[in-house]
Amino acid sequence: MLTDEMLCTAAAEADSALCNSLLATMGQEHVFSARFERRMNRLLHRARHPVLYPLLQRAACFLLLVILAGTTWLTVDVQARAAFFAWVRQQYESFTEYRFVASAPDSLDLSIPEPAWVPEGFEKQKQTITDTTSMMVYTDSDGRMISFIYSRGADATSLFLLPQDAVMQTVSVNGQDADFYLESDPESANALVWLSASGDTIYCLTAPLPASTLIQIAESIPA
């Protein structure tokens, strides 16, 4: 189980990593992408019309809470260190970061991938969707939870994992290498992270299920 102390430690590390990457880019001229400008315009529009977005605000809070409970959350960062296709993976003391470092396409794929198969007894309870990211939550009668999140490459996007006592293993999803994080506690959520064939979309499944089951779910998701 994630404790407040573990979350605070990871948050402090993430904050330090973010600050260091920002300092490394100070003094460098930056041209914002067309997508970034569009998203900022939408944020300004929402600020001017806050009453129109109460459901989206609640969904964003739900997304954050579920991701923390499932050992994953999203944040923003700006610099890469090791190649992992269009995403890079970096290991810190208490968390692992997958960061998008390629150029985001101007055109968006509006399709919403989701599992065509989940284990018997699981039903979808919640779904949160933005332009480039979606979060889906499935639960069963025993209270177990499967969370599925994907993020299409967008400017300065990172996926963070907070494994409690996990060992990372390389597995295969549809013939491509994927990272499986196996927790020592069988009641804790294991995690499976993989990329699309094009390398610009990242997927993450978390659930207290074995690798074989998570891989079966992953391979049922349209590429």
C-alpha positions, 0 to 999 in steps of 0.5 A: 500500500502506498503511504503518505511518506512514500508519496511525499518522497516521490513527489519531492524527487519529481519536483527536483527532477523537474526543476533541474530539467527546467534550469538546464533549458534556461536561456534557450529560446523556445518556440511553442508548438501549434498544439501547445498554443491551441491547448492554452487557448482552451484553458483560457476559454475554460477560465472565462467559462468555469461553470461549463466545466464542472464535470470535467473538473471532477473527472480530472480529480478522479483521474489523479486519485485513481492514478495515484492509487494505481501507482501512476500519474501524469505530470509535465517535464521538458528534457530527455536523458535515455532513448525509448523510441519517442518516449524515454525511460529514466529510473529515480530512487522511488519512481520511474519516468516515461517522458515524451521527447519527440515532436507532437503531430499537429493532427490528432487521432481521435480514436479511443482505444480500449480493451476488447477483453477483460477478465470475467467479472470486471466491468468498466466504471469510469472513463476520463478523456482529454485530447491525447489521454484517456483513463479507464477503470474496471472493477469486480465484486471483490473490489479489485481494480484494473486501470488502463491509461494511454497517452498519445505523444504531446509536448512535454508529457510524462508518465510516472510509476511508483512501484512499491517493491517491484521488479521490472521484467521485459515481456512481449505485447503483440511481438513488441518489448514491454515493461512489466513491474511485478510487486512482491505483495500479491495484493498490490497492483502490478503494472504493464507499460508498452508503446504503439508500433509507431512508438508515439503512444504509450499504454499502461495497465495496472492491476493486482493480476499476473503478467499473462492476464495483463498481456492478454488485456493489452493484446486485445486493445486495438493498435 
